Amino acid sequence: MKEITLADKFQAKIDQEIKIEPKDWMPEKYRKTLIRQMSQHAHSEIVGMLPEGNWISRAPTLRRKLGLLAKVQDEAGHGLYLYSATETLGIDRETLLEQLHTGKAKYSSIFNYPTTTWADIGAIGWLVDGAAIMNQVPLCRCSYGPYARAMVRVCKEESFHQRQGFEILMTMMEGNEAQKHMVQDAVNRWWWPSMMMFGPSDGDSPNSAQSMKWKIKRFSNDDLRQKFVDICAEQAQILGITLPDPDLKWNEERQHYDFGEIDWSEFWNVVKGNGPCNKERLDARVKAHEEGAWVREAAMAHAEKRRKRKEAAQVA
Amino acid sequence: MSTNKKNWPLWEIFIRSKQGLNHKHVGSLHAADAQMAMENARDVYTRRMEGVSIWVVESKNIHASSPGDAEAFYEPANDKAYRHPTFYELPEGVKHI
């Protein structure tokens, strides 16, 4: 009789769509893969606040400012859901932050691009959040329970992010020539980096097969990217803008849009730290963390004082 | 587990989404004490009116059953079909039972 190992039992659960919960046995590599992916996801939400935060004080109307504030606040919240979900895997918050601050852990490269005009806020909502949602919806069915549950909350909240972005662009497209030009320019700059958000092509994505087997991942990078292109190509027509890809064309036979080659050298260059804002983003995170140290300590001291006062009152 | 006293402890958050429903675990967060955990829980987990009541419990105070023992632990209920109404046979035509 063949001995049924823990690993066999684990895979059988996954195959039956039974979720894995924090205290369940799991292969060390499954744990490590999730810590890497989930912390990277959490870091992306937190660093993702920076490019948009840049425009909160300069939003063109109060309505836009309220929307953007709520969106950035959501991103902080999403980072927190994801950090605590990651902590269920046995790694503490301090270690996670240290990995971000020392560059050991990555965050999505998309946030290493600058937001130079207000139209960028619209383009980020439409394209960057659009791509993020495309990646995140399948994660709601991820095999790891705490990750899946966090993603359900994130996806529910995120649909407004994309809609506010589209509305910003739509409004500007109804404006003057300079405003229309601003939209086209923003889309030109954000299109390809957004396409890269789905990650390397399936052939160049070494961890994909294992993640699919573990049901951490449900669709291949290329499948999701294609879905994104098909949806955006149609929405671009409604907006009245052109996506910056001369090869973008409907393919009747495939029933999909064909699109041009992605410049992967740019992608890897940004991943390696040479994007336009890598240094600025990381410096801003480290600065916020260091300058917040006294607040964290003061809160602990205050809590301790409050506890002692309460104890004394009970004795008396 | 971090033993560093500088770090805020971890709290588990339970939310009652409306009157009449029970509190349900929604996730966790770090806070210096219960009062701060409560305020943080409001900001993190109820930004869209998801709750009318919040419980916060420091994670170290939660005692959980072990998934490894699940089979044996729940075994006693496994063979007790007579605890379910369908175990009992009634003639057709009996109503309201």
Boltz contact constraints between the chains, C-beta under 6 A:
constraints:
  - contact:
      token1: [A, 23]
      token2: [B, 67]
      max_distance: 6.0
  - contact:
      token1: [A, 24]
      token2: [B, 67]
      max_distance: 6.0
  - contact:
      token1: [A, 77]
      token2: [B, 44]
      max_distance: 6.0
  - contact:
      token1: [A, 80]
      token2: [B, 44]
      max_distance: 6.0
  - contact:
      token1: [A, 81]
      token2: [B, 27]
      max_distance: 6.0
  - contact:
      token1: [A, 84]
      token2: [B, 27]
      max_distance: 6.0
  - contact:
      token1: [A, 84]
      token2: [B, 28]
      max_distance: 6.0
  - contact:
      token1: [A, 84]
      token2: [B, 29]
      max_distance: 6.0
  - contact:
      token1: [A, 92]
      token2: [B, 2]
      max_distance: 6.0
  - contact:
      token1: [A, 94]
      token2: [B, 2]
      max_distance: 6.0
  - contact:
      token1: [A, 94]
      token2: [B, 7]
      max_distance: 6.0
  - contact:
      token1: [A, 299]
      token2: [B, 32]
      max_distance: 6.0
  - contact:
      token1: [A, 300]
      token2: [B, 32]
      max_distance: 6.0
  - contact:
      token1: [A, 303]
      token2: [B, 32]
      max_distance: 6.0
  - contact:
      token1: [A, 303]
      token2: [B, 33]
      max_distance: 6.0
